[in-house]
Amino acid sequence: MAELFSEEWMKSFMEAWNGEPELAGALEKIGFNSVIAYGFDGEDAPRGVIDVQSGAVVAAGAYAGQELNWDLRASKENWETWLKKGLSMMSLGMAYTTRKLKFKEGDYKAMIKDPRMAGPFIKSFEVMGRV
């Protein structure tokens, strides 16, 4: 298995994302475009990044200084737990309020209030677990 958020892992995540109608399809309906980075808490820069255009990931790989709309950080242990168990709306709220999941970029509150975005966000953790 590729290292979490490595170039290879991010490319596999892209394939899984694009193959999931409840994620790519749902975000296509709202014209979702974003550059989303993932990494570990305490590091200066994220590790991996995806470029989402009209709901589909069009590029994925290692972070190389791209301008970000979202930058999600957590400890390696927390990422691994969420990839194994997934997240629910309640556990996402707890992860955010206890600072286990940090948004260095992006507006968590606006996202979570919009069910058109919140549902796919939760689904993205399930899809990560397939990688």
C-alpha positions as CSV (number, residue, x, y, z in Angstrom):
1,M,0.0,0.0,0.0
2,A,1.3,3.5,-0.9
3,E,2.2,5.9,1.9
4,L,-0.7,8.1,2.9
5,F,-0.9,11.3,0.8
6,S,2.0,10.3,-1.4
7,E,1.9,10.9,-5.1
8,E,0.8,7.3,-5.8
9,W,-1.8,7.4,-3.0
10,M,-3.3,10.6,-4.3
11,K,-3.6,9.2,-7.8
12,S,-5.4,6.2,-6.4
13,F,-7.7,8.6,-4.4
14,M,-8.4,10.5,-7.6
15,E,-9.6,7.3,-9.3
16,A,-11.7,6.2,-6.3
17,W,-13.2,9.8,-6.1
18,N,-14.1,9.9,-9.7
19,G,-15.7,6.5,-9.6
20,E,-18.1,7.4,-6.7
21,P,-21.3,9.0,-7.9
22,E,-22.2,10.2,-4.4
23,L,-19.0,12.2,-4.4
24,A,-18.1,13.3,-7.9
25,G,-21.6,13.2,-9.2
26,A,-23.1,15.1,-6.3
27,L,-20.4,17.8,-6.5
28,E,-20.8,18.0,-10.3
29,K,-24.5,19.0,-9.7
30,I,-23.4,22.1,-7.8
31,G,-20.5,23.0,-10.0
32,F,-17.9,22.4,-7.2
33,N,-14.4,23.5,-8.1
34,S,-11.6,23.5,-5.5
35,V,-8.0,22.6,-4.9
36,I,-7.9,20.5,-1.8
37,A,-4.8,19.6,0.2
38,Y,-4.3,16.9,2.8
39,G,-1.5,16.6,5.3
40,F,-0.3,16.1,8.9
41,D,-0.8,18.4,11.8
42,G,2.4,20.3,12.7
43,E,4.0,20.1,9.3
44,D,4.6,23.4,7.4
45,A,3.0,22.2,4.1
46,P,0.4,19.6,3.2
47,R,1.6,16.3,1.6
48,G,-1.0,15.7,-1.2
49,V,-3.4,17.7,-3.3
50,I,-6.3,17.2,-5.6
51,D,-7.8,19.6,-8.1
52,V,-11.5,19.2,-8.4
53,Q,-13.4,20.7,-11.4
54,S,-17.1,20.3,-11.7
55,G,-17.0,17.6,-9.1
56,A,-14.3,15.4,-10.7
57,V,-10.7,15.3,-9.7
58,V,-8.7,16.3,-12.8
59,A,-5.2,16.3,-11.2
60,A,-3.8,14.6,-8.1
61,G,-0.3,14.3,-6.6
62,A,2.2,15.7,-4.2
63,Y,1.7,19.3,-3.0
64,A,4.0,21.6,-5.0
65,G,3.0,25.0,-3.8
66,Q,-0.4,25.2,-5.4
67,E,-2.9,27.9,-4.2
68,L,-5.4,26.1,-2.0
69,N,-9.1,26.4,-1.3
70,W,-9.0,23.7,1.4
71,D,-6.1,22.4,3.5
72,L,-7.1,19.6,5.9
73,R,-4.7,18.5,8.6
74,A,-4.7,15.8,11.3
75,S,-2.3,13.5,13.0
76,K,-1.4,10.3,11.1
77,E,-3.2,8.3,13.7
78,N,-6.4,10.2,13.3
79,W,-6.3,10.0,9.5
80,E,-5.7,6.2,9.8
81,T,-8.7,5.9,12.2
82,W,-11.0,7.8,9.9
83,L,-9.9,5.8,6.8
84,K,-10.7,2.6,8.6
85,K,-13.9,3.7,10.3
86,G,-15.1,6.6,8.2
87,L,-16.8,9.7,9.6
88,S,-20.4,10.6,10.4
89,M,-21.7,14.1,10.7
90,M,-21.4,13.7,14.5
91,S,-17.9,12.4,14.5
92,L,-16.9,15.1,12.0
93,G,-18.2,17.8,14.3
94,M,-16.3,16.3,17.2
95,A,-13.1,16.0,15.2
96,Y,-13.4,19.7,14.3
97,T,-14.4,21.0,17.8
98,T,-11.6,19.0,19.5
99,R,-9.1,20.2,16.8
100,K,-8.3,16.6,15.7
101,L,-9.2,17.8,12.2
102,K,-8.0,21.2,11.3
103,F,-8.9,23.4,8.4
104,K,-5.8,25.5,7.6
105,E,-7.7,26.8,4.6
106,G,-11.4,26.6,3.8
107,D,-14.6,27.5,5.7
108,Y,-15.7,24.5,7.7
109,K,-18.8,26.2,9.0
110,A,-20.1,27.3,5.6
111,M,-19.4,23.8,4.2
112,I,-21.1,21.9,7.0
113,K,-24.2,24.1,6.8
114,D,-24.7,23.2,3.1
115,P,-26.0,19.6,2.8
116,R,-25.0,19.6,-0.9
117,M,-21.3,19.9,0.3
118,A,-21.5,18.2,3.7
119,G,-22.7,14.9,2.4
120,P,-20.0,14.6,-0.2
121,F,-17.4,15.7,2.3
122,I,-18.3,12.9,4.6
123,K,-18.4,10.5,1.6
124,S,-14.8,11.6,0.8
125,F,-13.5,9.9,3.9
126,E,-15.3,6.6,3.0
127,V,-13.7,6.8,-0.4
128,M,-10.2,7.5,1.1
129,G,-10.7,4.3,3.1
130,R,-10.9,2.3,-0.2
131,V,-7.4,3.5,-1.3
